[in-house]
């Protein structure tokens, strides 16, 4: 049982790649707690957005994760 993590933009650099598969854990906080400290800190940034199975989250604690879920971490976007 596993979940897939996808890192976009500058977060891909911080993660050392665009994706990884990790063992299933029950929450996003548990996902972040299991990552290396520097990456977890970057992903906990206030402007980083999360999507679970393509649905943008408003509350990082909201979903209970299931086998095969995909969590995408979206970096802040700047523009003009």
C-alpha positions in Angstrom: 0.0 0.0 0.0 1.5 3.3 -1.1 0.8 6.9 -2.1 2.5 8.9 -4.8 4.0 12.4 -4.2 4.4 14.8 -7.1 6.7 17.9 -6.8 6.2 20.8 -9.2 8.4 23.7 -10.1 11.1 24.6 -7.6 9.8 22.0 -5.2 11.0 19.4 -7.7 14.6 20.7 -7.1 14.1 20.6 -3.3 12.8 17.0 -3.5 15.6 15.8 -5.8 13.1 14.7 -8.4 9.6 15.1 -9.8 8.0 12.3 -7.9 8.4 9.5 -5.4 6.3 6.7 -3.9 6.1 6.3 -0.1 4.3 3.8 2.1 0.7 4.7 2.9 0.2 6.9 6.0 -3.1 8.3 7.2 -2.6 12.1 6.8 -0.6 14.8 5.0 1.0 15.7 8.3 2.3 12.1 8.5 3.6 12.4 4.9 5.5 15.5 5.8 6.8 14.1 9.0 8.3 11.2 7.1 10.3 13.4 4.7 13.7 14.8 5.1 13.6 18.0 7.3 14.6 20.5 4.6 12.1 19.2 2.1 9.3 19.0 4.8 10.0 22.6 5.8 9.8 23.8 2.1 6.5 21.9 1.6 5.0 23.3 4.8 5.5 26.9 3.4 2.4 29.0 3.7 2.2 29.6 0.0 2.6 26.0 -1.1 -0.7 24.5 -2.3 -1.7 20.8 -2.2 -3.9 18.8 -4.5 -5.0 15.2 -3.7 -6.0 13.2 -6.7 -6.3 16.5 -8.7 -8.5 18.3 -6.2 -6.9 21.5 -4.7 -7.2 21.4 -0.9 -8.1 24.3 1.3 -7.1 22.5 4.6 -3.9 20.4 4.6 -5.3 18.2 7.4 -8.6 17.4 5.6 -8.3 14.2 3.7 -7.8 10.7 5.1 -5.3 9.2 2.6 -6.0 5.9 0.8 -3.9 3.4 -1.1 -2.9 4.8 -4.5 -3.7 8.5 -3.7 -1.6 11.1 -5.4 -0.5 14.3 -3.5 0.8 17.1 -5.7 2.8 19.9 -4.1 2.4 23.2 -6.1 4.9 26.0 -5.5 3.9 29.7 -5.2 3.5 31.2 -8.6 4.7 34.7 -9.4 3.6 36.6 -12.4 2.7 40.0 -13.7 
